[in-house]
Amino acid sequence: MAGEKQQFNIYLPAALVRRVKHASVDANVSLSAFVEEALESYLRTLEEQR
């Protein structure tokens, strides 16, 4: 996603945070990039289902 970045604080279960952090390390990308792509992918899927 191009453009300006904005901080977005959310609260998630600790176990999920650990899983996402490990997954981003395994994918060799930053946590922000990993979450951004996951959200974009999920939203694309929702849009395609409409």
WOSUL-V889884 format. One record per residue. RES is the residue in one small letter. NEAR is the number of other C-alpha atoms within 10 Angstrom. Layout:
RES:NEAR / RES:NEAR
This chain:
m:8 / a:4 / g:5 / e:5 / k:7 / q:6 / q:6 / f:5 / n:6 / i:5 / y:6 / l:8 / p:7 / a:9 / a:9 / l:10 / v:12 / r:11 / r:11 / v:15 / k:18 / h:13 / a:16 / s:17 / v:13 / d:9 / a:11 / n:11 / v:13 / s:13 / l:16 / s:12 / a:13 / f:18 / v:16 / e:13 / e:13 / a:12 / l:12 / e:13 / s:12 / y:12 / l:12 / r:11 / t:11 / l:10 / e:9 / e:8 / q:7 / r:5
